[in-house]
């Protein structure tokens, strides 16, 4: 089996049609650890990027996306949200490359699981909306037990809790369904090459303390850019207020995606989604790495200019200080207390 895969090594970069299958099955040699082949890892990541751009795959995915989109509820209408930077879901999942990514099992395109969206919205509701209205707070253990007793006819009805209604408890799933968010077919470059650089890998595993002698270790991985279609629906008892609840849940989810983001590395700015900008698309430019290198060079040049200006200002400041100290009239010890008293008044 492995010999058959290795025989296809030269074809995977151009003829691959499923990014997930390439990442899971078409690694030809060890690419992780100190003895791993880093070029092999970059090659398989690039093959996945190319597969996501395959025209035949995108045409098939468009058909599947249209069929899925037609099955979504129209009230409230689904919304398309665009990444404001980059996004990565499933980075810590089990993977032969150390870093994972969540892709659609059938079509290999990026997807945001509904469970991740629901968890994000539930936590945002508790932490952001809850302090202003306790009905949006997550029920405490005591409140949860009182609700269970009420359901079994063993206690009075507790106070209304909107968090419980929207997201449920450990015994039920709530009245709102958070659907998986699919990447829209219009997204120009779904998968992009990214890198993180741990500076103290041995300190992270607890073996040695961090020092300035550690060598940074670049770790390439895949991240996502594009637009996702987000939808929620009501699956609770029939109610004339179902539309209000689903609109509230969708508004809550949009706020959470905009303010907090979803997935990994949100503290570094990843995972934010907002309304798409049609005038200036956020998808990566077609020039790819060439454009990124030009941007990097311009940033480095600007930083060097800024640093040189700071050094000049510091040098001028030191010269002015020396000049003032050299030309200042001498003071006798008797003048010091008076000067100190004037400064404190």
C-alpha positions as CSV (number, residue, x, y, z in Angstrom):
1,X,0.0,0.0,0.0
2,X,2.7,2.5,0.9
3,X,4.7,1.7,-2.3
4,X,1.6,2.6,-4.3
5,X,1.3,5.9,-2.5
6,X,5.0,6.7,-2.9
7,X,4.6,6.0,-6.6
8,X,2.1,8.8,-6.8
9,X,4.4,11.3,-5.0
10,X,5.1,13.3,-8.1
11,X,1.5,13.6,-9.0
12,X,-0.1,14.7,-5.8
13,X,0.8,18.4,-6.2
14,X,-1.1,18.8,-9.4
15,X,-3.7,16.0,-9.6
16,X,-4.9,15.8,-6.0
17,X,-8.6,16.5,-5.6
18,X,-9.3,16.1,-1.9
19,X,-7.3,18.1,0.6
20,X,-8.3,16.0,3.6
21,X,-7.4,12.7,1.8
22,X,-4.0,14.1,0.8
23,X,-3.2,15.2,4.4
24,X,-4.3,11.9,6.0
25,X,-3.0,9.3,3.5
26,X,-0.5,10.7,1.1
27,X,2.5,11.5,3.3
28,X,5.4,9.6,1.9
29,X,7.9,9.9,4.7
30,X,8.2,11.1,8.3
31,X,7.8,14.9,8.3
32,X,7.6,15.6,12.0
33,X,10.0,15.7,14.9
34,X,13.7,16.6,14.8
35,X,14.5,14.0,12.2
36,X,11.5,14.7,10.0
37,X,11.7,16.0,6.5
38,X,10.4,19.6,6.6
39,X,10.3,19.8,2.8
40,X,8.0,16.8,2.7
41,X,5.6,18.5,5.2
42,X,5.5,21.7,3.1
43,X,5.0,19.6,-0.1
44,X,1.9,17.8,1.3
45,X,0.5,21.1,2.7
46,X,1.0,22.8,-0.7
47,X,-0.7,19.8,-2.4
48,X,-3.7,20.2,-0.2
49,X,-3.8,24.0,-1.1
50,X,-3.7,23.1,-4.8
51,X,-6.4,20.5,-4.4
52,X,-8.8,23.0,-2.9
53,X,-8.3,25.1,-6.0
54,X,-9.1,22.3,-8.4
55,X,-11.8,23.4,-10.8
56,X,-13.5,20.0,-11.0
57,X,-13.6,19.8,-7.2
58,X,-15.0,23.3,-6.9
59,X,-17.7,22.6,-9.5
60,X,-18.8,19.6,-7.6
61,X,-18.7,21.4,-4.3
62,X,-20.8,24.2,-5.7
63,X,-23.6,21.7,-6.5
64,X,-23.4,20.2,-3.0
65,X,-23.3,23.7,-1.4
66,X,-26.4,24.8,-3.4
67,X,-28.3,21.6,-2.3
68,X,-27.3,22.1,1.3
69,X,-28.2,25.8,1.2
70,X,-31.6,25.1,-0.2
71,X,-32.3,22.8,2.8
72,X,-31.7,25.6,5.3
73,X,-34.6,27.4,6.9
74,X,-35.5,30.7,5.4
75,X,-36.6,32.4,8.6
76,X,-34.3,33.7,9.7
77,X,-32.3,33.8,6.5
78,X,-28.8,32.5,6.6
79,X,-26.0,35.1,6.6
80,X,-22.6,35.0,4.9
81,X,-19.8,36.1,7.1
82,X,-16.2,36.6,5.9
83,X,-13.0,36.0,7.8
84,X,-11.3,39.3,8.8
85,X,-7.9,37.7,8.8
86,X,-7.3,33.9,9.0
87,X,-9.1,31.1,10.8
88,X,-8.2,27.6,12.0
89,X,-10.5,25.1,13.4
90,X,-9.2,21.7,14.5
91,X,-5.6,22.7,14.9
92,X,-5.1,20.4,17.9
93,X,-7.0,17.4,16.4
94,X,-5.1,14.1,15.9
95,X,-3.1,14.3,12.8
96,X,0.0,12.8,11.2
97,X,1.4,16.3,10.7
98,X,1.1,17.4,14.4
99,X,-1.2,20.2,13.3
100,X,-4.7,19.4,12.1
101,X,-7.6,21.2,10.4
102,X,-11.3,20.6,10.2
103,X,-12.4,19.8,6.6
104,X,-15.6,18.4,5.2
105,X,-15.3,14.7,5.1
106,X,-16.8,14.3,1.6
107,X,-15.6,17.3,-0.3
108,X,-12.5,18.3,1.6
109,X,-13.4,22.0,2.0
110,X,-13.1,23.9,5.3
111,X,-16.2,23.8,7.6
112,X,-17.2,25.2,10.9
113,X,-18.9,22.6,13.0
114,X,-22.3,23.5,14.5
115,X,-21.1,22.3,17.9
116,X,-18.2,24.8,17.9
117,X,-20.6,27.6,16.9
118,X,-23.1,26.7,19.6
119,X,-20.4,26.4,22.3
120,X,-19.0,29.8,21.3
121,X,-22.4,31.4,21.4
122,X,-23.3,29.8,24.7
123,X,-20.1,31.1,26.4
124,X,-20.5,34.5,24.9
125,X,-24.1,34.7,26.1
126,X,-23.1,33.8,29.6
127,X,-20.0,36.1,29.8
128,X,-21.1,39.1,27.8
129,X,-24.9,39.3,27.9
130,X,-25.3,37.6,31.3
131,X,-23.8,40.4,33.5
132,X,-26.4,42.8,32.2
133,X,-29.4,40.4,32.4
134,X,-29.2,37.4,34.6
135,X,-31.6,35.5,32.4
136,X,-28.8,35.1,29.9
137,X,-26.5,33.6,32.5
138,X,-25.7,29.9,32.4
139,X,-27.8,28.2,35.1
140,X,-26.0,27.3,38.3
141,X,-26.1,23.7,39.6
142,X,-28.9,24.5,42.0
143,X,-31.0,26.1,39.3
144,X,-30.3,23.2,37.0
145,X,-31.5,20.7,39.6
146,X,-34.6,22.8,40.3
147,X,-35.4,22.7,36.5
148,X,-35.0,19.0,36.4
149,X,-37.4,18.6,39.3
150,X,-39.9,20.8,37.6
151,X,-39.7,18.6,34.4
152,X,-40.4,15.5,36.5
153,X,-43.3,17.1,38.3
154,X,-41.5,17.2,41.6
155,X,-41.2,21.0,42.1
156,X,-42.5,24.4,41.1
157,X,-41.6,26.1,37.9
158,X,-38.3,28.0,38.2
159,X,-37.7,31.5,36.9
160,X,-37.3,31.8,33.1
161,X,-33.7,31.3,31.9
162,X,-33.0,32.3,28.3
163,X,-29.6,30.7,28.2
164,X,-31.2,27.4,29.1
165,X,-33.9,27.8,26.5
166,X,-31.4,28.6,23.7
167,X,-28.6,26.2,24.5
168,X,-30.2,23.6,26.8
169,X,-28.5,21.7,29.6
170,X,-26.7,18.4,30.0
171,X,-30.1,16.6,29.6
172,X,-31.5,18.4,26.5
173,X,-30.1,20.4,23.6
174,X,-32.1,23.6,23.8
175,X,-34.6,24.9,21.3
176,X,-32.2,26.3,18.7
177,X,-30.1,24.3,16.2
178,X,-26.8,25.7,15.1
179,X,-26.0,24.3,11.7
180,X,-22.5,23.6,10.3
181,X,-21.2,26.6,8.5
182,X,-20.0,25.7,5.0
183,X,-17.5,27.7,3.0
184,X,-19.1,29.6,0.1
185,X,-18.0,28.6,-3.4
186,X,-17.1,32.2,-4.1
187,X,-14.1,32.0,-1.7
188,X,-11.1,32.4,-3.9
189,X,-8.4,30.7,-1.9
190,X,-9.8,28.5,0.9
191,X,-6.6,27.1,2.2
192,X,-3.4,29.1,2.8
193,X,0.0,28.3,4.1
194,X,0.7,29.6,7.6
195,X,3.4,29.2,10.2
196,X,4.0,29.5,13.9
197,X,7.4,29.6,15.5
198,X,7.8,28.3,19.0
199,X,11.0,29.8,20.5
200,X,11.3,27.4,23.5
201,X,10.0,24.0,22.5
202,X,11.8,22.1,25.2
203,X,10.4,24.5,27.8
204,X,6.9,23.9,26.5
205,X,7.2,20.2,27.2
206,X,8.6,20.9,30.7
207,X,12.0,19.4,30.2
208,X,14.3,22.5,30.6
209,X,13.8,26.2,31.5
210,X,13.7,28.8,28.7
211,X,17.0,30.4,27.7
212,X,18.2,32.7,24.9
213,X,20.1,29.8,23.4
214,X,17.0,27.9,22.2
215,X,16.6,27.7,18.5
216,X,13.2,28.8,17.1
217,X,11.3,25.9,15.3
218,X,9.1,27.0,12.4
219,X,5.9,24.8,12.2
220,X,4.0,25.2,9.0
221,X,0.3,24.5,8.9
222,X,-2.9,25.4,7.0
223,X,-5.3,28.1,7.8
224,X,-8.5,29.3,6.1
225,X,-9.7,32.5,4.5
226,X,-13.1,33.1,2.8
227,X,-16.8,33.4,3.5
228,X,-19.0,31.0,5.5
229,X,-22.7,30.6,5.4
230,X,-24.1,30.6,9.0
231,X,-27.6,29.5,9.9
232,X,-29.7,28.6,12.9
233,X,-33.2,27.1,13.1
234,X,-35.9,26.4,15.7
235,X,-36.6,22.8,16.7
236,X,-38.5,23.4,20.0
237,X,-42.2,23.2,20.5
238,X,-44.4,25.1,18.1
239,X,-44.5,28.7,19.2
240,X,-45.4,32.1,17.7
241,X,-42.2,33.5,19.3
242,X,-39.9,31.0,17.5
243,X,-38.8,33.6,15.0
244,X,-37.9,36.0,17.7
245,X,-35.7,33.4,19.5
246,X,-33.9,32.3,16.3
247,X,-33.2,35.9,15.3
248,X,-31.9,36.5,18.8
249,X,-29.6,33.4,18.6
250,X,-28.3,34.4,15.2
251,X,-27.6,38.0,16.4
252,X,-25.8,36.5,19.4
253,X,-23.7,34.2,17.2
254,X,-22.7,37.1,14.9
255,X,-21.6,39.2,17.9
256,X,-19.5,36.3,19.2
257,X,-17.8,35.6,15.9
258,X,-17.0,39.3,15.4
259,X,-15.8,40.0,19.0
260,X,-14.2,36.7,20.1
261,X,-13.7,34.5,17.0
262,X,-14.0,30.8,16.7
263,X,-11.3,28.0,16.6
264,X,-7.7,28.2,17.6
265,X,-5.4,31.1,18.2
266,X,-8.2,33.6,18.8
267,X,-6.0,35.5,21.2
268,X,-3.7,36.2,18.3
269,X,-6.5,37.6,16.2
270,X,-7.5,34.4,14.3
271,X,-11.1,33.3,13.8
272,X,-12.9,36.6,13.5
273,X,-15.8,36.8,11.1
274,X,-17.9,39.8,10.0
275,X,-19.9,41.2,7.2
276,X,-18.1,40.6,3.8
277,X,-16.5,43.7,2.2
278,X,-17.5,43.6,-1.4
279,X,-15.3,46.5,-2.4
280,X,-12.2,45.1,-0.9
281,X,-12.4,41.3,-0.7
282,X,-10.6,39.8,2.2
283,X,-9.6,36.6,0.3
284,X,-5.9,36.2,-0.3
285,X,-4.5,37.8,-3.5
286,X,-3.8,35.6,-6.5
287,X,-0.1,36.5,-6.5
288,X,0.2,34.4,-3.3
289,X,3.7,34.2,-1.7
290,X,5.2,36.8,-4.0
291,X,2.7,39.4,-2.8
292,X,3.2,38.3,0.8
293,X,7.0,38.7,0.5
294,X,6.5,42.2,-0.9
295,X,4.3,43.1,2.0
296,X,6.8,41.7,4.4
297,X,9.7,43.6,2.9
298,X,7.7,46.9,3.1
299,X,6.9,46.2,6.7
300,X,10.5,45.5,7.6
301,X,11.6,48.7,5.8
302,X,9.1,50.7,7.7
303,X,10.1,49.1,10.9
304,X,13.8,49.9,10.3
305,X,13.0,53.5,9.5
306,X,11.0,53.8,12.7
307,X,13.8,52.3,14.7
308,X,16.4,54.6,13.1
309,X,14.2,57.6,14.0
310,X,13.9,56.4,17.6
311,X,17.7,56.0,17.8
312,X,18.2,59.5,16.4
313,X,15.7,61.0,18.9
314,X,17.4,59.1,21.7
315,X,20.8,60.3,20.6
316,X,19.6,63.9,20.3
317,X,18.0,63.6,23.8
318,X,21.2,62.3,25.3
319,X,23.2,65.2,23.7
320,X,20.7,67.7,25.0
321,X,21.0,66.2,28.5
322,X,24.8,66.3,28.4
323,X,24.7,69.9,27.1
324,X,22.4,71.1,29.8
325,X,24.4,69.3,32.5
326,X,27.6,70.9,31.1
327,X,26.3,74.4,30.8
328,X,24.1,74.5,33.9
329,X,25.3,76.9,36.6
330,X,26.9,75.2,39.6
331,X,24.8,74.9,42.7
332,X,25.9,74.9,46.3
333,X,24.5,72.4,48.7
334,X,22.5,75.2,50.4
335,X,20.3,75.6,47.3
336,X,19.2,72.0,47.1
337,X,16.6,72.0,49.9
338,X,15.0,75.2,48.5
339,X,14.8,73.6,45.0
340,X,13.2,70.5,46.5
341,X,10.7,72.5,48.4
342,X,9.7,74.5,45.3
343,X,9.2,71.2,43.4
344,X,6.9,69.8,46.0
345,X,4.7,72.9,46.4
